[in-house]
């Protein structure tokens, strides 16, 4: 029995290590780099910043189209082949992106970026974790992965700014694609449980079919909440550096302040396992989304005050930090494991649409008005969770 327990712990630690590294590198190479290089890309391609932001819309729409088929395949066969293939697609997409000389070429590259993100990042990793780990270990595994990846992806902002200044955006993307190739691809292939192991575990689990889930109010409350929060945070993360530069902050300040988002993600998740341990996630998430909304609505008033700006931007980290963990946990607690990836995918599709539309809207508005829209989205997300918070539905 002791040996068996040890093997479970080792497997869980390997999953944590691989998913923490692979998600960090994938998000940096395929998502986090865009806010840093968006202005230089627009200048280099001879197009507007809004047109470049449209590439993000293309990738998220592709992710929306792919989410449900990928979810069904994950439920049936597990994540080893899918996530390895997704990482390879991500490498190719980053290389294509680096060689783009026109807007159509850029958009084609981002079709593959969206597919790679859907196949190899958080949603796919959560589906693997929910099946591969037992209930008591599930939330701790998700917490560990998201804590490491969440902080790491923001700590690299100054490094990305330096790389872009020194090498240019094309060489920076090539370097990031190489790092993705040597980390995520072998990690997913060697550590994620095989299809046979996945099917063996699913046979002994229960779960709510999609049709049944769609007939339950709690599903729709969750969908509204996470769609509102996703649209809010996506537009902000894409445009925060440009916004801070536009109000007069230096490049160093503009690329350093977003680190507070990663730091607050870590602190909020640590609070979940210390101060708030055992507390239902629904009311905690409701409060976190409300804090995010307040921070975004107050940011236009911060001006050039670095402390006030840090406080407002940090509020986004609280909402994002809790929300990323809450979504898979609440879905698994409410709808079970057997159809987890499919149910999560149905929520992910409208989330992807919100992520696709919000950056375009934000880039079009350009100034403080996009922060008001983002803040309103987070407030709506908080309100949608109130019925679940009162009923006590949604994990602990």
C-alpha positions as a printed Julia matrix, in Angstrom:
396×3 Matrix{Float64}:
   0.0    0.0     0.0
   2.86   2.38    0.86
   4.5    1.76   -2.53
   1.23   2.38   -4.33
   0.75   5.69   -2.52
   4.3    6.7    -3.38
   3.7    6.0    -7.07
   0.58   8.19   -7.05
   2.55  11.06   -5.45
   5.38  10.75   -7.98
   2.94  10.77  -10.89
   1.19  13.83   -9.53
   4.47  15.67   -9.06
   5.53  14.82  -12.59
   2.22  16.13  -13.92
   2.65  19.32  -11.92
   6.2   19.83  -13.19
   5.36  19.13  -16.83
   2.15  21.16  -16.93
   3.69  24.08  -15.03
   6.57  24.3   -17.51
   4.6   23.54  -20.68
   1.78  25.97  -19.87
   4.24  28.7   -18.94
   6.2   28.36  -22.16
   3.09  27.96  -24.35
   1.36  31.01  -22.89
   4.49  33.12  -23.16
   5.25  32.05  -26.74
   1.67  32.17  -28.05
  -0.14  34.78  -25.91
   1.96  36.83  -23.48
   4.4   38.01  -26.12
   1.72  39.75  -28.18
   1.13  42.77  -25.88
   4.89  43.38  -25.81
   5.39  43.36  -29.57
   1.99  44.54  -30.84
   3.1   48.11  -31.59
   6.32  47.02  -33.34
   4.37  44.44  -35.35
   1.87  47.04  -36.48
   4.7   49.32  -37.6
   6.6   46.51  -39.31
   3.57  45.2   -41.17
   2.3   48.67  -42.01
  -1.11  48.14  -40.4
  -3.01  49.5   -37.41
  -2.78  48.14  -33.9
  -6.44  47.15  -34.15
  -5.66  45.02  -37.22
  -2.88  43.23  -35.33
  -5.18  42.72  -32.35
  -7.51  41.0   -34.81
  -4.99  38.14  -34.94
  -5.83  37.42  -31.31
  -9.49  37.3   -32.33
  -8.68  34.78  -35.06
  -6.87  32.51  -32.59
  -9.63  32.61  -29.99
 -12.33  31.93  -32.59
 -10.32  28.94  -33.8
 -10.09  27.79  -30.21
 -13.86  28.1   -29.91
 -14.42  25.98  -33.01
 -12.01  23.33  -31.79
 -12.97  23.27  -28.09
 -15.89  20.84  -28.2
 -14.33  18.24  -30.56
 -11.15  18.37  -28.48
 -13.2   17.93  -25.3
 -14.93  14.86  -26.68
 -11.61  13.36  -27.75
 -10.12  14.1   -24.33
 -13.02  12.33  -22.62
 -12.54   9.25  -24.8
  -8.79   8.97  -25.27
  -7.02  11.16  -22.75
  -4.49  13.87  -23.4
  -1.15  12.34  -24.32
  -1.44  12.39  -28.12
  -3.64  15.48  -28.29
  -1.47  17.64  -26.05
   1.77  16.51  -27.71
   0.33  17.29  -31.14
  -0.94  20.63  -29.86
   2.53  21.59  -28.67
   4.01  20.71  -32.06
   1.35  22.82  -33.76
   2.23  25.66  -31.39
   5.9   25.47  -32.39
   4.97  25.65  -36.07
   2.52  28.48  -35.43
   5.13  30.62  -33.66
   7.57  30.08  -36.53
   4.89  31.05  -39.08
   4.05  34.12  -37.0
   7.7   35.2   -36.98
   7.83  35.05  -40.78
   4.59  36.94  -41.47
   5.0   39.81  -43.92
   1.33  40.68  -44.36
  -1.88  40.68  -42.38
  -3.33  37.57  -44.12
  -0.14  35.62  -43.33
  -0.37  36.72  -39.71
  -4.0   35.62  -39.46
  -3.2   32.19  -40.94
  -0.49  31.73  -38.32
  -2.96  32.63  -35.59
  -5.42  29.99  -36.79
  -2.79  27.47  -35.69
  -2.02  29.46  -32.55
  -5.66  29.08  -31.51
  -5.67  25.37  -32.26
  -2.45  24.85  -30.3
  -3.79  26.73  -27.28
  -6.99  24.66  -27.25
  -5.07  21.39  -27.5
  -2.16  21.95  -25.15
  -2.81  24.53  -22.42
  -4.98  24.92  -19.33
  -8.28  23.39  -20.48
  -6.59  20.26  -21.8
  -4.32  20.04  -18.75
  -7.29  20.33  -16.39
  -9.06  17.49  -18.21
  -6.0   15.29  -17.71
  -5.62  16.26  -14.05
  -9.29  15.68  -13.16
  -9.13  12.1   -14.46
  -5.55  11.25  -13.49
  -5.78  12.38   -9.86
  -8.13  11.48   -7.04
 -10.54  14.03   -5.59
  -8.41  15.13   -2.6
  -5.39  15.65   -4.89
  -7.24  17.28   -7.81
  -7.56  20.82   -6.54
  -4.05  20.84   -5.06
  -2.63  19.71   -8.4
  -4.56  22.36  -10.33
  -3.51  24.92   -7.72
   0.18  24.03   -8.01
   0.19  24.14  -11.81
  -1.65  27.44  -12.02
   0.4   29.03   -9.25
   3.69  28.28  -10.98
   2.52  29.07  -14.5
   0.53  32.12  -13.41
   3.48  33.8   -11.75
   6.07  32.74  -14.33
   4.15  34.13  -17.3
   4.12  37.6   -15.73
   7.67  37.57  -14.41
   8.95  37.25  -17.98
   7.4   40.53  -19.2
  10.56  42.59  -18.59
  12.64  39.85  -20.25
  10.32  39.83  -23.26
  10.57  43.62  -23.49
  14.37  43.35  -23.45
  14.37  40.58  -26.09
  12.13  42.63  -28.35
  14.32  45.72  -27.97
  17.54  43.79  -28.59
  16.52  41.25  -31.24
  13.24  42.47  -32.72
   9.94  40.69  -32.62
  10.72  38.11  -35.32
  13.84  36.7   -33.66
  12.12  36.79  -30.27
   9.33  34.57  -31.61
  11.84  32.11  -33.11
  13.63  31.8   -29.76
  10.35  31.2   -27.95
   9.29  28.55  -30.47
  12.56  26.68  -29.86
  11.99  26.74  -26.11
   8.47  25.39  -26.63
   9.83  22.56  -28.8
  12.36  21.31  -26.26
  10.1   21.57  -23.2
   6.41  20.97  -23.9
   6.66  18.33  -26.64
   8.78  15.73  -24.8
   7.09  16.54  -21.48
   3.59  15.83  -22.79
   4.68  12.71  -24.68
   6.52  11.1   -21.78
   4.48  12.04  -18.69
   0.78  12.35  -19.58
  -1.04   9.02  -18.97
  -1.69   6.89  -22.04
  -5.09   6.46  -23.64
  -5.45   3.02  -22.05
  -4.7    4.37  -18.57
  -7.18   7.21  -19.14
 -10.0    4.89  -20.21
  -9.33   2.58  -17.29
  -9.79   5.42  -14.79
 -12.86   6.88  -16.5
 -14.66   3.53  -16.32
 -14.83   3.87  -12.55
 -16.03   7.49  -12.49
 -19.46   9.08  -12.82
 -20.51  12.26  -14.55
 -23.43  14.31  -15.88
 -23.95  14.1   -19.67
 -23.94  17.37  -21.58
 -27.66  17.28  -22.33
 -28.48  16.98  -18.64
 -26.04  19.74  -17.69
 -27.59  22.12  -20.22
 -30.97  21.74  -18.51
 -29.64  22.89  -15.14
 -29.67  26.54  -14.08
 -26.34  26.25  -12.3
 -24.67  25.47  -15.63
 -25.92  28.73  -17.11
 -24.92  30.73  -14.04
 -21.4   29.35  -14.42
 -21.36  30.06  -18.14
 -22.39  33.7   -17.71
 -19.88  34.21  -14.91
 -16.87  32.77  -16.66
 -17.72  34.28  -20.04
 -17.99  37.74  -18.49
 -14.73  37.35  -16.6
 -12.9   35.9   -19.63
 -13.85  38.8   -21.9
 -12.89  41.3   -19.23
  -9.45  39.92  -18.45
  -8.48  39.06  -22.05
  -8.94  42.57  -23.39
  -7.13  44.02  -20.4
  -4.12  41.71  -20.61
  -3.68  42.37  -24.31
  -3.87  46.15  -24.01
  -2.56  46.93  -20.52
   1.01  47.7   -21.63
  -0.16  49.91  -24.49
  -2.57  51.69  -22.12
   0.11  52.34  -19.51
   2.43  53.69  -22.21
  -0.33  55.92  -23.56
  -0.91  57.61  -20.19
   2.8   58.42  -19.89
   4.52  55.54  -18.11
   7.95  54.41  -19.36
   8.44  51.07  -21.12
  10.13  49.68  -18.01
   7.22  50.67  -15.76
   4.62  49.54  -18.3
   6.16  46.08  -18.62
   6.9   45.72  -14.9
   3.5   46.68  -13.46
   1.73  43.61  -15.0
   4.0   41.43  -12.82
   1.64  42.38   -9.99
  -1.08  40.38  -11.76
   1.01  37.22  -11.51
   1.96  38.01   -7.91
  -1.66  38.47   -6.89
  -2.61  35.26   -8.66
  -0.13  33.46   -6.42
  -1.24  35.25   -3.25
  -4.94  34.67   -3.96
  -4.31  30.96   -4.55
  -2.22  30.69   -1.41
  -5.12  32.27    0.45
  -7.38  29.52   -0.88
  -5.26  26.82    0.77
  -4.54  28.71    3.99
  -6.93  31.39    5.2
  -9.87  30.26    3.04
  -9.19  26.52    3.15
 -12.48  24.59    3.2
 -14.57  27.6     2.19
 -16.91  27.03   -0.77
 -15.38  28.31   -4.01
 -18.53  29.91   -5.42
 -18.76  32.79   -2.9
 -14.97  33.27   -2.95
 -15.02  33.5    -6.75
 -17.98  35.87   -6.64
 -15.99  38.21   -4.39
 -12.81  37.88   -6.47
 -14.63  38.87   -9.67
 -16.15  41.87   -7.87
 -12.67  42.99   -6.78
 -11.43  42.63  -10.35
 -14.28  44.76  -11.63
 -13.64  47.47   -9.05
  -9.95  47.61   -9.93
 -10.62  47.99  -13.64
 -13.23  50.68  -13.09
 -10.86  52.65  -10.85
  -7.74  52.35  -13.05
  -8.59  55.37  -15.29
  -8.5   57.5   -12.13
  -5.0   56.32  -11.17
  -3.21  58.44  -13.77
   0.58  58.33  -13.37
   0.41  57.28   -9.72
   2.39  54.05   -9.59
   0.95  52.87   -6.21
  -2.64  53.47   -7.34
  -1.97  51.82  -10.71
  -0.4   48.8    -9.0
  -3.4   48.46   -6.7
  -5.89  48.53   -9.57
  -3.9   46.18  -11.79
  -3.37  43.78   -8.87
  -7.14  43.47   -8.51
  -7.19  41.78  -11.92
  -4.73  39.22  -10.58
  -7.12  38.34   -7.75
 -10.0   37.69  -10.14
  -7.86  35.75  -12.57
  -6.06  33.83   -9.83
  -9.23  32.51   -8.24
 -11.19  32.15  -11.49
  -8.71  29.84  -13.22
  -8.86  27.37  -10.32
 -12.56  27.77   -9.64
 -13.76  26.89  -13.13
 -12.48  23.28  -13.38
 -13.1   22.64   -9.7
 -16.7   23.86   -9.67
 -17.46  22.08  -12.95
 -16.03  18.8   -11.65
 -17.89  19.09   -8.33
 -21.21  19.89   -9.99
 -21.09  17.7   -13.09
 -18.65  14.87  -12.32
 -15.62  13.44  -14.11
 -16.84  11.09  -16.84
 -17.91  13.91  -19.19
 -15.8   16.66  -17.62
 -13.87  17.75  -20.73
 -17.03  17.98  -22.83
 -18.94  20.01  -20.23
 -15.95  22.28  -19.72
 -15.67  22.7   -23.5
 -19.29  23.86  -23.79
 -18.45  26.64  -21.33
 -15.15  27.31  -23.1
 -16.77  28.01  -26.49
 -18.63  31.21  -25.5
 -15.64  32.14  -23.36
 -13.53  31.98  -26.5
 -16.01  34.16  -28.37
 -15.8   36.74  -25.58
 -12.02  36.55  -25.7
 -12.17  37.07  -29.45
 -14.46  40.09  -29.37
 -13.18  41.95  -26.33
  -9.63  42.74  -27.6
 -11.04  44.15  -30.83
 -13.46  46.31  -28.9
 -10.74  47.38  -26.5
  -8.27  48.23  -29.29
 -11.0   50.18  -31.12
 -11.89  52.21  -28.02
  -8.21  52.61  -27.23
  -8.45  54.78  -24.12
  -9.96  54.55  -20.62
 -13.33  53.52  -22.06
 -12.15  49.97  -22.67
 -11.32  49.71  -18.96
 -14.9   50.64  -18.07
 -16.25  47.91  -20.37
 -13.81  45.37  -18.91
 -14.79  46.36  -15.38
 -18.48  46.02  -16.18
 -17.88  42.51  -17.55
 -16.25  41.44  -14.3
 -19.09  42.91  -12.24
 -21.66  40.98  -14.31
 -19.6   37.82  -13.74
 -19.71  38.4   -10.0
 -23.48  38.96  -10.01
 -24.06  35.72  -11.98
 -22.37  33.71   -9.22
 -24.56  35.07   -6.41
 -27.24  32.32   -6.76
 -24.56  29.61   -6.6
 -22.85  31.32   -3.69
 -26.12  31.46   -1.73
 -26.94  27.84   -2.52
 -23.46  26.64   -1.59
 -22.86  24.99   -4.98
 -19.3   24.72   -6.17
 -16.4   23.02   -4.52
 -14.22  23.9    -1.59
